[in-house]
Amino acid sequence: MTYQHISEAGTLLAAEEEEEEGEEAVQELMMEGPSSESRAPKANGEAHSAVEIPETAHQISKDSWLQVGFVLTTGINSAFVLGYSGTTMVPLGWAGGVIGFLLAAGISLYANSLVAKLHEFGGKRHIRYRDLAGYIYGKKAYTLTWALQYVNLFMINTGYLILAGQALKAVYVLFRDDGGMKLPYFIAIGGFVCAIFAIGIPHLSALGIWLGFSTCLSLIYIVIAFVLSLTDGIKAPSRDYSIPGTEASKVFSIIGAAANLVFAFNTGMLPEIQATIRQPVVKNMMKALYFQFTAGILPLYAVVFMGYWAYGSTTSTYLLNSVSGPVWVKTMANLAAFLQTVIALHIFASPMYEYMDTRYGITGSTLSFRNLSFRILVRGGYLAINTLVSAMLPFLGDFMSLTGAISTFPLTFVLANHMYLVAKDKKLNSLQKLWHWLNVCFFGCMSIAAAVAALRLIAVDSKTYNLFADL
């Protein structure tokens, strides 16, 4: 299966949107918050088993579509963009890399649109991914989706902590390259700073002005990496753009890079982000998605393609380790990457924070003794575990591949298409159903293949490096 039919799929989606306009108008009048219990009919009319859906302790329905758009672009243009030249472009080459990034953006926008359109399915607002899955499929799917999402977010946070450590180590090496401080030490420092930030920001909507800081920080390291790569590329001799490795290793590397492609554009927590947006939630979320996949992805493309152009197959998995230039400029870029990582990690950890706060009724003032002590214990403990895993296995590219394989593929593509297929079964014609089934089957196979490739990469790297390696 290829994705030359994305434009046709867009036409199908547009037709589906027309059918749902009347339904959404009714739903917008009905919905002001989550229900305490979800019950829905299956496609064949049978009743689902009830899934208890708790009220949330976090704020919802307050943010503009633009703020939500910046939440989405903060995830896309996080410090992870500094790794895609080495982890994705190098295994794919020019043709595979450019086409892959363009296709990944198109199919990601389509899949995210499907999930966004189901946010108020059945006259109920589903503010968590697992709530939506449970409403459509039942309790077992609720539990499985939560497990997949937890793995996805934990792995993303692991990657952020590795990036934070790499950025701090890069600053240290610029001034004192004596090997006295190892990467695990810097990861531990990054984890501590992330914990302090998490304790002070109660929920996702409270990021507010921090999203502005995040955007500025992103532009700092992206512009610096772009300019320094351009300068190096102009001065450098001809580069080698051939895909490195044996024939067998190339196959696994290409599959792993495909998982990185979908990892680059997807959060795995779209309903949780959509829960913060004002009514009408579907229309506003679509505006945020269009913002993400137009203006939001341009900086990513710029730095990824420029980095690969400048250094070819020798591009580092952390681009700022490849560039040359004034020490103070590279220091500023690395510090910006570190600080932006602290903010971005909070976004992807927020579903875990929401779960714990809701379960134990943590509401009200952030500075009250009960709330503050709870967040210090729970959020600090969660990030301590995350930091330990990051320091033990600091293989950034491998984690990106594994995350894309075992959670991003199933959540964003397999589950999204199948949920839409089940939810809209009677409204879809045969061609539309075939399209969604092709997506389910194709991305299901890709998920399995990418998981095998990622586990192989981790096994190979584990033989090369010890635990707590200083990469």
Helices and strands as residue ranges (DSSP letters): H 6-30, E 37-38, E 51-52, H 65-76, G 79-82, H 84-84, I 85-89, H 90-117, G 121-123, H 129-137, H 139-175, H 183-200, G 204-207, H 209-235, H 247-265, H 270-274, H 281-292, H 298-311, G 312-314, G 319-321, H 327-359, H 369-392, H 396-403, I 404-415, H 416-423, G 425-427, H 430-464
